[in-house]
Amino acid sequence: MIASGPCVTDPSTYQDALAILDGYALMDAIPPVIRERIKAGLLGQVPETPKKDDPIFASIKNVIIASNYQAAQAAIDQA
């Protein structure tokens, strides 16, 4: 996953979030507002984040210009 915020599609769903929270028995540990948001999302009352077929991404092009390895190597070279 690339942390490019609104320029990258998000394949996760409310169902994914629920599965993780249930899997770790955390539903009662999260703030009520988050619990309600997930429930509303599951009921279709709150839209999912845009997925890869959403037209909003038609003109977006992401290019990786460096990697963590390259950054670490540059730090080593400078050190």
MODA-V134214 format. One record per backbone hydrogen bond with DSSP energy under -0.5 kcal/mol. NH is the residue of the N-H (numbers start at 1). CO is the residue of the C=O. E is the energy in kcal/mol with one decimal. If there is no record, write none. Layout:
BEGIN
nh/co/e
NH/CO/E
NH/CO/E
END
This chain:
BEGIN
nh/co/e
4/2/-2.0
7/4/-1.9
8/5/-1.5
10/50/-1.5
11/9/-0.6
17/13/-2.0
18/14/-2.5
19/15/-2.4
20/16/-2.1
21/17/-2.6
22/18/-3.1
23/19/-2.4
24/20/-1.6
25/22/-1.3
26/21/-3.3
27/21/-0.5
29/26/-1.7
30/26/-1.2
34/31/-0.9
35/31/-2.0
36/32/-2.8
37/33/-1.7
38/34/-2.4
39/35/-2.2
40/36/-2.6
41/37/-2.3
42/38/-2.4
43/39/-1.5
44/41/-1.3
45/40/-2.6
46/40/-0.8
54/51/-2.4
57/54/-2.0
58/55/-1.9
60/57/-1.4
65/63/-0.7
71/67/-2.2
72/68/-2.9
73/69/-2.8
74/70/-2.3
75/71/-2.0
76/72/-2.3
77/73/-2.7
78/74/-2.2
79/75/-2.1
END
